[in-house]
Amino acid sequence: MRLRLTFNLILVAVFVIGILVAGWHYHAQLQRDAMDEVRHNSQVLMETALAIRSYTTDQIKPHLDPLNAERFLPQTVPAFAATETLHRLSDRYPGYVYKESVLNPTNPRDRASEWERSLIEQFRADAGLGELSGIHGDGVEQSMYVARPITIKQGACLACHSTPEAAPATMRAVYGDANGFGWKQDETVGMQLVRVPVLYPLEKARRAFNTFMLSLLAVFALMFAGLNLALERLVIVPMARVNRRLEELATKDFLTDLVNRRRFFERLEVDMAEARIKHLGLSVIIFDLDFFKRINDTFGHDSGDSVLRNTALRVRELLRSSDCAARFGGEEFIILLRETRIDAALAIAEAVRGKIAGAPYEIVGPVSASFGVAEWNHREDARELINRADKALYQAKQDGRNRVVRASDT
């Protein structure tokens, strides 16, 4: 469990760091790409306006100019043509704006706002400034703008904008004499302005980012499950099996499969602590196979080992799951009885003695054992308790073996 927890904590930490770094990098890249797209669209819109102006000047104006003598046709004005054409895009592409913003325009709709006037003044203050761009507005109204100066370079422009008297009468009839005059050669009178909304590309970038992050989370979830499954099958289960085996080797007697001496003392200390707290009875039985050396000498050590194994099996058949039997050393065994007073312990010891002596062992024949039984008095330690039981065992041997003796109380 600790290995799995440590592994998963490291895995989650690596993923969190990785997703933060990847998310930051990808988000920044998407923002840059979105702004590059907006910038590209604004340049395309500006070049489209310039193309319309050029087409109007070269292909439309020469054919319609003769008609202006009778009735002024604004379609012959390149700025009007570009503005009208691109304005029709706004129904399908809201927020895409083209405007020829002028300080003193002939057409009132081209008059510069306060913000546009500030940009025109920058062009007027720096004659070498060819373009301005940036972000304007807030929220859904935020857009990128590109502005280029409108500077009087051709004298033909002054024919309509120098003085009212020089302008065509038909134009003055439409727009009047109050606006659009007084322009001078090489003067920056306004600017061409395009605005492209930032919201759509940024929203697309946000959706792409969310999709990317959800994909990362899904991949991590699958990877997390897969790695945990692999960890379970390839590491934890084999390690648990090895640990159990190591635990058995460290706590069990290899011959009888009972717990060993060290493990018995660990269990005894725990049960004594519980018995002290709950005021419960606790007893131990220690027994020794009689004349075991004679069995080894007569029938060999293999037969002696067989007797030890068979004895352990007979003992285990009589014990509860809460009891603990151990090989204490050589042919000596010990039994821990939880929540058991001395009378019950004596009865169990007698049952074990009868089980051992009741049926002959293969090859060696009848075998007997001598028993010492002691109940814990809640004052002595583990070794003192076992010493009392051991003295009772010694007394059983002195009294003729194959018997159960109760330890004296202290």
Long-range contacts (C-beta under 8 A, 24 or more apart in sequence): 3-231, 3-235, 3-236, 3-239, 4-228, 4-231, 4-232, 4-236, 7-227, 7-228, 7-231, 8-224, 8-228, 11-224, 11-227, 15-220, 15-224, 19-213, 19-216, 19-217, 19-220, 22-216, 23-209, 23-212, 23-213, 23-216, 26-209, 26-212, 27-209, 30-205, 30-206, 30-208, 30-209, 31-202, 31-205, 33-205, 34-198, 34-201, 34-202, 34-204, 34-205, 35-144, 35-198, 35-201, 37-201, 38-144, 38-196, 38-197, 38-198, 38-201, 39-133, 39-144, 41-96, 41-196, 42-133, 42-144, 42-145, 42-146, 42-194, 42-195, 42-196, 43-146, 45-86, 45-96, 45-98, 45-146, 45-194, 45-196, 46-98, 46-146, 46-148, 46-192, 46-194, 48-86, 49-82, 49-86, 49-98, 49-192, 49-194, 50-82, 50-192, 52-78, 52-81, 52-82, 52-85, 52-86, 53-78, 53-79, 53-81, 53-82, 54-78, 55-81, 56-81, 56-82, 68-168, 68-170, 68-171, 69-168, 69-170, 70-170, 71-170, 72-168, 72-170, 72-171, 72-173, 72-174, 74-107, 74-174, 79-110, 80-107, 83-110, 94-197, 95-143, 95-195, 95-196, 95-197, 95-199, 95-200, 96-194, 96-195, 96-196, 96-197, 97-143, 97-193, 97-194, 97-195, 98-192, 98-193, 98-194, 99-192, 99-193, 99-194, 99-195, 100-150, 100-190, 100-191, 100-192, 100-193, 101-190, 101-191, 101-192, 101-193, 102-150, 102-180, 102-189, 102-190, 103-189, 103-190, 104-179, 104-180, 104-181, 104-182, 104-183, 104-189, 105-179, 105-180, 105-190, 106-160, 106-161, 106-171, 106-175, 106-179, 106-180, 107-175, 107-180, 108-179, 110-190, 112-190, 112-191, 116-191, 116-193, 119-147, 119-191, 119-193, 120-149, 120-188, 120-190, 120-191, 123-147, 123-149, 123-151, 123-188, 123-191, 124-188, 127-188, 132-191, 135-198, 136-195, 140-199, 142-197, 142-198, 142-199, 143-195, 143-196, 143-197, 143-198, 144-195, 144-196, 144-198, 145-193, 145-194, 145-195, 145-196, 146-193, 146-194, 147-191, 147-192, 147-193, 147-194, 148-191, 148-192, 149-188, 149-190, 149-191, 149-192, 150-188, 150-189, 150-190, 150-191, 150-192, 151-186, 151-187, 151-188, 151-189, 152-183, 152-184, 152-185, 152-186, 152-187, 152-189, 153-186, 155-185, 157-183, 158-183, 158-184, 158-185, 161-189, 253-326, 253-327, 255-305, 255-308, 255-309, 255-327, 256-308, 256-309, 256-311, 256-312, 256-327, 257-309, 257-312, 258-312, 258-315, 258-316, 258-325, 258-326, 258-327, 258-333, 259-324, 259-325, 259-326, 259-327, 260-326, 260-327, 261-326, 261-327, 261-328, 261-329, 263-326, 264-324, 264-326, 264-328, 264-334, 264-336, 265-382, 267-324, 267-336, 268-324, 268-336, 268-382, 268-385, 269-382, 271-324, 271-336, 271-338, 272-376, 272-382, 275-338, 275-339, 275-376, 275-378, 276-378, 279-378, 280-338, 280-339, 281-339, 281-340, 281-341, 281-342, 281-375, 281-376, 282-336, 282-337, 282-338, 282-339, 282-340, 282-375, 282-376, 283-337, 283-340, 283-341, 283-342, 283-344, 283-345, 283-373, 283-374, 283-375, 283-376, 284-334, 284-335, 284-336, 284-337, 284-345, 284-373, 284-374, 284-376, 284-385, 284-386, 284-389, 285-334, 285-335, 285-337, 285-345, 285-348, 285-349, 285-352, 285-371, 285-372, 285-373, 285-389, 286-328, 286-332, 286-333, 286-334, 286-335, 286-371, 286-372, 286-373, 286-386, 286-389, 286-390, 286-392, 286-393, 287-332, 287-333, 287-334, 287-335, 287-349, 287-352, 287-353, 287-369, 287-370, 287-371, 287-372, 287-393, 288-331, 288-332, 288-333, 288-369, 288-370, 288-393, 288-397, 289-331, 289-356, 289-367, 289-368, 289-369, 290-367, 290-368, 290-369, 290-370, 290-397, 290-401, 290-402, 291-401, 292-330, 292-331, 295-364, 295-367, 298-364, 299-363, 299-364, 303-363, 303-364, 304-331, 306-361, 306-362, 306-363, 306-364, 307-361, 307-364, 307-367, 310-361, 310-362, 311-356, 311-367, 311-369, 314-352, 314-355, 314-356, 315-352, 315-355, 317-355, 318-348, 318-351, 318-352, 318-355, 319-348, 334-386, 334-389, 341-375, 342-373, 342-374, 342-375, 342-406, 345-373, 345-375, 346-373, 346-404, 346-406, 349-373, 349-404, 350-404, 353-402, 353-403, 353-404, 357-402, 368-401, 368-402, 369-402, 370-396, 370-397, 370-401, 370-402, 370-403, 370-405, 371-396, 371-403, 371-404, 371-405, 372-396, 372-404, 372-405, 372-407, 373-404, 373-405, 373-406, 373-407, 374-406, 374-407, 375-407, 377-409, 377-410, 380-410, 384-410
